[in-house]
């Protein structure tokens, strides 16, 4: 009887450890700050696209840089998964 109880306790402990490690993996995969940054960059891109084009090319450059930043954030999110 004692051996069965010990085995059951070991199984419960192993299962708990497995769940904890799986949960840690999910927590690492969620890139909250990166996702937020991408959202802010997408909002900035929208604003830049709606701005008047009378900026001597600086608006166009900013659009390019923001698009590049969005791409880098996406790559960073993918790399962390």
Secondary structure as the mmCIF struct_conf table of DSSP 4:
data_model
#
loop_
_struct_conf.conf_type_id
_struct_conf.id
_struct_conf.beg_label_comp_id
_struct_conf.beg_label_asym_id
_struct_conf.beg_label_seq_id
_struct_conf.end_label_comp_id
_struct_conf.end_label_asym_id
_struct_conf.end_label_seq_id
HELX_RH_AL_P HELX_RH_AL_P1 UNK A 2 UNK A 29
HELX_RH_AL_P HELX_RH_AL_P2 UNK A 32 UNK A 50
BEND BEND1 UNK A 51 UNK A 51
BEND BEND2 UNK A 53 UNK A 53
BEND BEND3 UNK A 55 UNK A 55
TURN_TY1_P TURN_TY1_P1 UNK A 56 UNK A 57
HELX_RH_AL_P HELX_RH_AL_P3 UNK A 58 UNK A 79
TURN_TY1_P TURN_TY1_P2 UNK A 80 UNK A 80
#
